[in-house]
Amino acid sequence: MSPHLRRALTPEALAMAACAVALATVPSHESFVEHLHAAELQPQGWAGGVRLALRGASVALLAESERYAVARVGTYDGRRFVGCFGCWLPLPSVPPALADPLGVCARWLCARNASGGTWAPHEAFGVACLVVFALWHVLPEGVMWRHFTTSPSALRSGRVWTLLTAAVSHCEPIHLLHNLLSIFAVAPQLAARVPCRELAELLLASALASSCASLLAAYSADRARHAAPPSLGASGVVLALAAARATLSPAQRCAVYGVEMPASHALLVQLALDCALAAYAHSTRRHGAGRAAADVQVDVAAHAGGALCGWWIARTRWRALSLFYL
């Protein structure tokens, strides 16, 4: 292989070529129906021919597929198939607990409430934050940084649970107090309008979304040779609750740091303050001025990821529950 060709075949170029080929060879829905027909056994006798004809009509009517960028996912008779690079492959069945882990956790949280307990999902979340805060002052800091903060190195080491544990982790009392006060100011309003399981799923999904958004920003910083610190805190969940409230009731009056405004404006103000504080902290670190200000770390990506998750759930899932705008 020539040196010029070796330099051209970089991992990025190969990945782009593979994506281009996959994009050009995504199977059609008609090919999915043909695949299901071809997978049927050959008929034996007139009864087998009738069954095959009925099966063919069922496939034509009930088979569904949807395209996702470079692949197409098809479903028929409770089975799932994935089509990519011009071919179809059956997907293995997944246990319910693995297919919907957020739903399983949410059902567990709400089962406590339905069995006579008094905790709502946001109350259980707040208790978890308090417990982890206490652990920061009991366990060695090295243990807490490894298991209760999220970062690219934690994910590379296989500590995937940090995607959730980081969202209930606070090592500073001001950070904890601010997030708990914000959660308990917004979550009861949503709890009065949505089922317990839906609110629990929002808390869990926004914790994951904020951690994933933080990781994406950290990977970008690593590629730019600017090491990003590990992320922790429930601020992404706070912004998710605020975004869900603003989506359901944009005109509802609420207070942000003592100033009353509509919920939709409050969400924008919170995001703008995050961006301004992050820019100020970056400026002070860059110029080496203000030790206390330079130590301030605002994970804007995590906050934006949580807000986007809250908006999406309220916009798509909760509207199906007839939760219309007020």
NUKENU-909161 format. One record per residue (C-alpha): residue number from 0; residue in three letters; x, y, z. Coordinates in pm, 1 decimal. Each point is the difference from the previous one (the first is absolute). Layout:
{node NUM, "ALA", {X, Y, Z}}
...
% end
This chain:
{node 0, "MET", {0.0, 0.0, 0.0}}
{node 1, "SER", {141.0, 337.8, -96.8}}
{node 2, "PRO", {73.5, 258.5, 270.1}}
{node 3, "HIS", {-248.5, 244.2, -155.3}}
{node 4, "LEU", {-278.4, -259.0, 14.2}}
{node 5, "ARG", {93.5, -95.4, 355.5}}
{node 6, "ARG", {-23.4, 364.1, 106.4}}
{node 7, "ALA", {-335.6, 35.0, -174.4}}
{node 8, "LEU", {-149.8, -305.0, 172.4}}
{node 9, "THR", {-34.3, 161.4, 340.7}}
{node 10, "PRO", {-259.0, -131.8, 249.6}}
{node 11, "GLU", {-210.7, 310.0, -61.2}}
{node 12, "ALA", {4.1, -55.2, -377.4}}
{node 13, "LEU", {-90.1, -367.6, 37.3}}
{node 14, "ALA", {-284.8, 87.6, 237.0}}
{node 15, "MET", {-135.3, 259.2, -243.9}}
{node 16, "ALA", {21.7, -248.6, -286.7}}
{node 17, "ALA", {-184.4, -265.8, 203.2}}
{node 18, "CYS", {-273.6, 251.8, 88.4}}
{node 19, "ALA", {-34.6, 101.4, -364.7}}
{node 20, "VAL", {-34.9, -362.2, -111.6}}
{node 21, "ALA", {-249.8, -73.3, 279.2}}
{node 22, "LEU", {-199.1, 310.0, -91.0}}
{node 23, "ALA", {-17.8, -105.5, -364.5}}
{node 24, "THR", {-99.6, -360.6, 74.2}}
{node 25, "VAL", {-274.1, 41.5, 262.0}}
{node 26, "PRO", {-261.7, -268.7, -83.2}}
{node 27, "SER", {-351.8, 110.3, -92.3}}
{node 28, "HIS", {-323.1, -105.2, 167.0}}
{node 29, "GLU", {-80.4, -214.0, -304.4}}
{node 30, "SER", {324.7, -191.2, 50.2}}
{node 31, "PHE", {-103.5, -63.0, 362.1}}
{node 32, "VAL", {-328.5, -154.0, -115.0}}
{node 33, "GLU", {187.5, -210.8, -255.8}}
{node 34, "HIS", {240.2, -115.3, 271.4}}
{node 35, "LEU", {-289.1, -114.1, 219.4}}
{node 36, "HIS", {-155.7, -185.5, -294.8}}
{node 37, "ALA", {328.7, -171.6, -80.9}}
{node 38, "ALA", {42.8, -109.4, 361.1}}
{node 39, "GLU", {-322.2, -201.6, -7.0}}
{node 40, "LEU", {17.3, -377.7, -47.0}}
{node 41, "GLN", {-103.8, -149.7, -330.3}}
{node 42, "PRO", {-367.8, -108.1, 5.4}}
{node 43, "GLN", {-87.4, -368.2, 26.8}}
{node 44, "GLY", {-338.2, -92.2, -147.6}}
{node 45, "TRP", {-301.0, 219.6, -50.0}}
{node 46, "ALA", {-25.3, 84.7, 373.6}}
{node 47, "GLY", {359.0, 124.1, 1.5}}
{node 48, "GLY", {-72.4, 210.7, -309.0}}
{node 49, "VAL", {-300.7, 160.2, 168.2}}
{node 50, "ARG", {199.0, 72.9, 314.7}}
{node 51, "LEU", {279.7, 149.2, -207.2}}
{node 52, "ALA", {-245.9, 220.4, -191.4}}
{node 53, "LEU", {-154.8, 123.2, 325.7}}
{node 54, "ARG", {344.0, 57.0, 142.4}}
{node 55, "GLY", {96.8, 202.2, -305.5}}
{node 56, "ALA", {-305.6, 221.5, 35.4}}
{node 57, "SER", {78.8, 46.8, 370.2}}
{node 58, "VAL", {357.3, 98.9, -79.9}}
{node 59, "ALA", {-112.0, 254.7, -257.8}}
{node 60, "LEU", {-246.0, 158.6, 244.8}}
{node 61, "LEU", {176.9, -23.6, 336.1}}
{node 62, "ALA", {370.9, 30.5, -77.4}}
{node 63, "GLU", {131.3, 344.0, 96.6}}
{node 64, "SER", {336.0, 162.5, -45.3}}
{node 65, "GLU", {157.4, 338.0, 63.0}}
{node 66, "ARG", {323.8, 146.1, -125.5}}
{node 67, "TYR", {263.4, 130.7, 243.1}}
{node 68, "ALA", {276.8, 174.0, -198.1}}
{node 69, "VAL", {219.8, -287.6, -122.1}}
{node 70, "ALA", {-228.3, -287.7, 103.8}}
{node 71, "ARG", {-364.6, -106.4, -4.7}}
{node 72, "VAL", {-172.3, -173.9, 291.9}}
{node 73, "GLY", {-292.1, -230.2, -76.7}}
{node 74, "THR", {-254.8, -169.9, 226.0}}
{node 75, "TYR", {-234.9, -288.9, -69.8}}
{node 76, "ASP", {-181.8, -244.4, 227.4}}
{node 77, "GLY", {185.4, 124.5, 306.4}}
{node 78, "ARG", {339.0, -48.7, -164.7}}
{node 79, "ARG", {244.7, 274.1, -93.1}}
{node 80, "PHE", {238.9, 14.8, -294.7}}
{node 81, "VAL", {272.5, 241.6, -101.3}}
{node 82, "GLY", {86.1, 73.8, -360.5}}
{node 83, "CYS", {339.5, 142.2, -92.7}}
{node 84, "PHE", {242.2, -31.8, -292.6}}
{node 85, "GLY", {-276.9, -148.0, -213.3}}
{node 86, "CYS", {-85.3, -296.6, 225.1}}
{node 87, "TRP", {-234.0, -83.8, 288.5}}
{node 88, "LEU", {90.9, -164.5, 330.3}}
{node 89, "PRO", {-233.0, -106.9, 285.0}}
{node 90, "LEU", {65.7, 163.7, 334.7}}
{node 91, "PRO", {13.3, -220.7, 310.8}}
{node 92, "SER", {-283.3, 37.9, 247.4}}
{node 93, "VAL", {81.5, 222.1, 295.2}}
{node 94, "PRO", {-134.9, -57.2, 354.0}}
{node 95, "PRO", {-249.9, 269.9, 104.9}}
{node 96, "ALA", {234.2, 125.8, 270.7}}
{node 97, "LEU", {271.0, 66.8, -259.5}}
{node 98, "ALA", {-236.9, 127.7, -268.8}}
{node 99, "ASP", {-139.8, 271.5, 228.8}}
{node 100, "PRO", {236.8, 49.2, 297.3}}
{node 101, "LEU", {-132.3, 349.6, 71.0}}
{node 102, "GLY", {-354.4, -133.7, 15.5}}
{node 103, "VAL", {103.1, -276.3, 240.7}}
{node 104, "CYS", {172.0, 247.5, 233.2}}
{node 105, "ALA", {-294.0, 239.5, -24.2}}
{node 106, "ARG", {-248.1, -275.8, 85.6}}
{node 107, "TRP", {208.1, -88.7, 304.9}}
{node 108, "LEU", {1.2, 359.4, 121.4}}
{node 109, "CYS", {-374.0, 35.6, -48.0}}
{node 110, "ALA", {-74.4, -340.2, 157.1}}
{node 111, "ARG", {131.3, 140.0, 328.1}}
{node 112, "ASN", {-245.6, 284.7, -31.7}}
{node 113, "ALA", {-292.9, -223.9, -96.5}}
{node 114, "SER", {64.0, -242.2, 287.4}}
{node 115, "GLY", {-65.3, 262.3, 264.2}}
{node 116, "GLY", {330.0, 187.9, 3.6}}
{node 117, "THR", {8.7, 377.8, -2.7}}
{node 118, "TRP", {294.7, 63.1, -232.5}}
{node 119, "ALA", {-57.0, 141.9, -345.9}}
{node 120, "PRO", {270.9, -58.9, -265.6}}
{node 121, "HIS", {154.6, 343.4, 48.4}}
{node 122, "GLU", {5.1, -54.6, 376.2}}
{node 123, "ALA", {184.8, -330.2, -44.0}}
{node 124, "PHE", {240.2, 180.5, -234.2}}
{node 125, "GLY", {61.8, 266.7, 263.9}}
{node 126, "VAL", {68.5, -261.8, 268.1}}
{node 127, "ALA", {249.9, -168.2, -233.9}}
{node 128, "CYS", {177.3, 334.6, -43.1}}
{node 129, "LEU", {21.3, 43.7, 377.9}}
{node 130, "VAL", {135.0, -353.0, 51.3}}
{node 131, "VAL", {270.1, 42.0, -264.9}}
{node 132, "PHE", {93.2, 341.5, 143.5}}
{node 133, "ALA", {54.4, -168.3, 336.9}}
{node 134, "LEU", {213.7, -266.7, -169.1}}
{node 135, "TRP", {228.2, 273.5, -135.8}}
{node 136, "HIS", {85.3, 83.7, 361.9}}
{node 137, "VAL", {33.0, -361.9, 119.4}}
{node 138, "LEU", {166.9, -200.2, -277.1}}
{node 139, "PRO", {341.4, 75.3, -152.0}}
{node 140, "GLU", {-14.9, 266.0, -268.6}}
{node 141, "GLY", {165.5, -231.8, -249.9}}
{node 142, "VAL", {-292.0, -244.0, 26.5}}
{node 143, "MET", {-254.6, 274.7, -48.1}}
{node 144, "TRP", {180.4, 154.1, -298.7}}
{node 145, "ARG", {20.2, -341.6, -166.7}}
{node 146, "HIS", {-360.1, -110.3, 58.3}}
{node 147, "PHE", {-206.4, 319.0, 38.0}}
{node 148, "THR", {131.8, 222.0, -278.3}}
{node 149, "THR", {-22.0, -55.2, -373.6}}
{node 150, "SER", {281.8, 51.8, -248.7}}
{node 151, "PRO", {139.5, -160.8, -315.2}}
{node 152, "SER", {257.2, -189.3, 207.7}}
{node 153, "ALA", {-274.8, -142.1, 223.3}}
{node 154, "LEU", {-189.0, -123.9, -303.6}}
{node 155, "ARG", {314.3, -146.1, -158.0}}
{node 156, "SER", {62.0, -184.8, 327.9}}
{node 157, "GLY", {-346.7, -157.4, -16.6}}
{node 158, "ARG", {-158.9, 199.4, 281.8}}
{node 159, "VAL", {-323.9, 60.3, -189.3}}
{node 160, "TRP", {-197.1, 38.7, 323.3}}
{node 161, "THR", {160.0, 344.2, 39.2}}
{node 162, "LEU", {-242.2, 125.1, -266.5}}
{node 163, "LEU", {-268.3, -20.5, 271.2}}
{node 164, "THR", {196.3, 32.1, 324.4}}
{node 165, "ALA", {158.9, 327.6, -111.7}}
{node 166, "ALA", {-346.0, 158.2, -19.3}}
{node 167, "VAL", {-60.6, -47.1, 374.2}}
{node 168, "SER", {355.0, 92.5, 99.5}}
{node 169, "HIS", {89.2, 331.8, 166.8}}
{node 170, "CYS", {315.3, 67.1, 200.0}}
{node 171, "GLU", {-74.0, 366.3, 76.8}}
{node 172, "PRO", {-292.2, 97.3, 228.8}}
{node 173, "ILE", {-92.7, 310.5, -205.1}}
{node 174, "HIS", {-24.1, -209.5, -316.9}}
{node 175, "LEU", {-218.6, -257.6, 175.9}}
{node 176, "LEU", {-226.7, 260.4, 162.0}}
{node 177, "HIS", {-52.8, 191.0, -323.8}}
{node 178, "ASN", {-95.7, -312.9, -195.9}}
{node 179, "LEU", {-227.6, -141.3, 270.4}}
{node 180, "LEU", {-185.4, 331.4, 39.2}}
{node 181, "SER", {-43.7, 18.6, -377.9}}
{node 182, "ILE", {-126.0, -358.4, -25.8}}
{node 183, "PHE", {-252.0, 40.9, 280.5}}
{node 184, "ALA", {-121.2, 328.7, -148.9}}
{node 185, "VAL", {-88.4, -155.8, -337.5}}
{node 186, "ALA", {-53.7, -375.4, 42.9}}
{node 187, "PRO", {-315.4, 19.9, 219.9}}
{node 188, "GLN", {-171.8, 206.4, -273.4}}
{node 189, "LEU", {74.3, -273.6, -253.7}}
{node 190, "ALA", {-90.9, -277.5, 245.3}}
{node 191, "ALA", {-348.6, 148.5, 23.3}}
{node 192, "ARG", {-46.7, -32.2, -376.2}}
{node 193, "VAL", {180.1, -314.8, -113.1}}
{node 194, "PRO", {-5.7, -362.4, 125.0}}
{node 195, "CYS", {266.6, -105.3, 245.7}}
{node 196, "ARG", {173.4, -228.9, -248.8}}
{node 197, "GLU", {27.2, 275.3, -261.6}}
{node 198, "LEU", {166.2, 238.5, 245.5}}
{node 199, "ALA", {237.4, -274.7, 118.2}}
{node 200, "GLU", {97.6, -76.5, -359.3}}
{node 201, "LEU", {66.2, 369.5, -61.9}}
{node 202, "LEU", {236.3, 15.1, 298.5}}
{node 203, "LEU", {190.4, -310.3, -112.4}}
{node 204, "ALA", {8.0, 89.4, -369.9}}
{node 205, "SER", {117.4, 356.0, 65.7}}
{node 206, "ALA", {276.4, -128.2, 228.1}}
{node 207, "LEU", {125.3, -221.5, -284.5}}
{node 208, "ALA", {-46.0, 271.4, -263.5}}
{node 209, "SER", {193.0, 260.6, 197.6}}
{node 210, "SER", {286.2, -244.6, 64.7}}
{node 211, "CYS", {15.5, -99.4, -367.4}}
{node 212, "ALA", {1.7, 363.9, -111.2}}
{node 213, "SER", {278.4, 71.5, 246.9}}
{node 214, "LEU", {201.4, -292.3, -137.4}}
{node 215, "LEU", {-40.2, 123.4, -357.2}}
{node 216, "ALA", {131.7, 341.6, 101.3}}
{node 217, "ALA", {284.5, -162.7, 196.3}}
{node 218, "TYR", {100.0, -212.6, -301.4}}
{node 219, "SER", {7.0, 314.8, -214.6}}
{node 220, "ALA", {215.3, 174.7, 260.0}}
{node 221, "ASP", {237.9, -296.5, 10.8}}
{node 222, "ARG", {39.6, 9.6, -378.4}}
{node 223, "ALA", {76.9, 371.5, 26.3}}
{node 224, "ARG", {256.8, -81.3, 272.1}}
{node 225, "HIS", {-198.3, 181.1, 270.4}}
{node 226, "ALA", {-55.5, -247.5, 281.3}}
{node 227, "ALA", {-355.6, 25.5, 135.1}}
{node 228, "PRO", {-56.0, -69.5, 370.9}}
{node 229, "PRO", {-234.6, -282.1, 111.1}}
{node 230, "SER", {-366.3, 97.2, 16.0}}
{node 231, "LEU", {-239.1, -38.3, 292.2}}
{node 232, "GLY", {-321.1, 153.1, 128.1}}
{node 233, "ALA", {-375.6, 4.0, -64.0}}
{node 234, "SER", {-9.4, 325.9, -194.4}}
{node 235, "GLY", {-86.4, -185.0, -321.5}}
{node 236, "VAL", {-301.8, -152.2, 175.7}}
{node 237, "VAL", {-98.5, 344.1, 127.9}}
{node 238, "LEU", {6.0, 140.9, -354.0}}
{node 239, "ALA", {-199.6, -301.5, -125.4}}
{node 240, "LEU", {-274.9, 70.3, 252.9}}
{node 241, "ALA", {2.2, 369.2, -92.4}}
{node 242, "ALA", {-19.2, -84.3, -371.0}}
{node 243, "ALA", {-289.3, -242.3, 56.0}}
{node 244, "ARG", {-189.7, 264.8, 197.4}}
{node 245, "ALA", {66.3, 261.9, -267.5}}
{node 246, "THR", {-122.7, -241.2, -268.5}}
{node 247, "LEU", {-322.7, -89.4, 179.5}}
{node 248, "SER", {-74.8, 345.8, 140.2}}
{node 249, "PRO", {209.7, 266.7, -173.9}}
{node 250, "ALA", {-204.7, 286.2, 147.4}}
{node 251, "GLN", {11.3, -124.3, 360.1}}
{node 252, "ARG", {154.2, 260.6, 230.5}}
{node 253, "CYS", {307.7, -105.9, 193.8}}
{node 254, "ALA", {289.3, 167.7, 177.7}}
{node 255, "VAL", {364.8, -13.6, -99.9}}
{node 256, "TYR", {224.0, 137.8, 274.5}}
{node 257, "GLY", {-289.2, 211.0, 126.5}}
{node 258, "VAL", {-109.6, 135.8, -339.5}}
{node 259, "GLU", {-341.7, -119.1, -119.9}}
{node 260, "MET", {-38.8, -89.7, -366.7}}
{node 261, "PRO", {-174.1, -255.3, -229.4}}
{node 262, "ALA", {133.5, -355.1, 16.6}}
{node 263, "SER", {121.6, 13.3, -360.6}}
{node 264, "HIS", {201.8, 314.7, 73.5}}
{node 265, "ALA", {132.6, -150.0, 323.3}}
{node 266, "LEU", {149.8, -293.7, -187.6}}
{node 267, "LEU", {177.2, 229.2, -245.7}}
{node 268, "VAL", {128.3, 219.6, 283.6}}
{node 269, "GLN", {141.1, -303.3, 182.7}}
{node 270, "LEU", {181.2, -121.4, -312.0}}
{node 271, "ALA", {129.6, 350.0, -73.0}}
{node 272, "LEU", {132.3, 36.0, 355.8}}
{node 273, "ASP", {176.7, -336.9, -34.2}}
{node 274, "CYS", {168.1, 111.6, -323.2}}
{node 275, "ALA", {98.7, 336.0, 149.7}}
{node 276, "LEU", {146.7, -159.6, 313.8}}
{node 277, "ALA", {188.3, -258.3, -207.8}}
{node 278, "ALA", {140.9, 274.1, -225.5}}
{node 279, "TYR", {106.1, 204.7, 304.1}}
{node 280, "ALA", {171.0, -300.4, 161.4}}
{node 281, "HIS", {178.2, -81.0, -326.8}}
{node 282, "SER", {117.9, 359.6, -32.5}}
{node 283, "THR", {136.9, 10.9, 354.3}}
{node 284, "ARG", {182.2, -331.9, -45.8}}
{node 285, "ARG", {147.1, 119.3, -329.3}}
{node 286, "HIS", {136.2, 323.0, 150.7}}
{node 287, "GLY", {99.0, -159.9, 331.6}}
{node 288, "ALA", {-202.3, 247.9, 204.6}}
{node 289, "GLY", {-231.6, -70.7, 286.7}}
{node 290, "ARG", {80.2, -336.2, 155.3}}
{node 291, "ALA", {-353.3, -52.1, 139.0}}
{node 292, "ALA", {-167.9, 98.8, -323.9}}
{node 293, "ALA", {237.7, -212.0, -204.4}}
{node 294, "ASP", {-91.2, -306.2, 204.7}}
{node 295, "VAL", {-365.9, 33.1, -102.7}}
{node 296, "GLN", {-94.1, -276.8, -244.7}}
{node 297, "VAL", {-331.4, 17.0, -184.6}}
{node 298, "ASP", {-82.6, -301.7, -215.0}}
{node 299, "VAL", {-211.8, 181.1, -257.6}}
{node 300, "ALA", {-16.2, -309.6, -221.0}}
{node 301, "ALA", {-153.4, -207.7, 280.4}}
{node 302, "HIS", {-253.3, 275.0, 75.2}}
{node 303, "ALA", {-96.2, 30.0, -366.5}}
{node 304, "GLY", {-27.3, -379.0, -33.5}}
{node 305, "GLY", {-232.9, -18.6, 299.1}}
{node 306, "ALA", {-213.7, 288.5, -128.6}}
{node 307, "LEU", {-28.1, -160.9, -342.9}}
{node 308, "CYS", {-104.3, -330.6, 158.5}}
{node 309, "GLY", {-268.1, 167.1, 212.7}}
{node 310, "TRP", {-136.5, 190.4, -298.9}}
{node 311, "TRP", {-6.9, -312.7, -219.6}}
{node 312, "ILE", {-178.0, -219.3, 258.3}}
{node 313, "ALA", {-261.2, 264.7, 78.0}}
{node 314, "ARG", {-50.0, 79.0, -368.1}}
{node 315, "THR", {-28.2, -356.3, -131.4}}
{node 316, "ARG", {-95.4, -236.9, 281.5}}
{node 317, "TRP", {-202.2, 214.2, 236.7}}
{node 318, "ARG", {-209.9, 152.3, -275.3}}
{node 319, "ALA", {-121.6, -354.0, -73.5}}
{node 320, "LEU", {-139.6, -0.7, 355.2}}
{node 321, "SER", {-225.0, 296.6, -93.7}}
{node 322, "LEU", {217.2, 242.5, 193.0}}
{node 323, "PHE", {-69.7, 302.4, -215.4}}
{node 324, "TYR", {148.9, 344.9, 31.5}}
{node 325, "LEU", {-153.4, 229.7, 259.4}}
% end
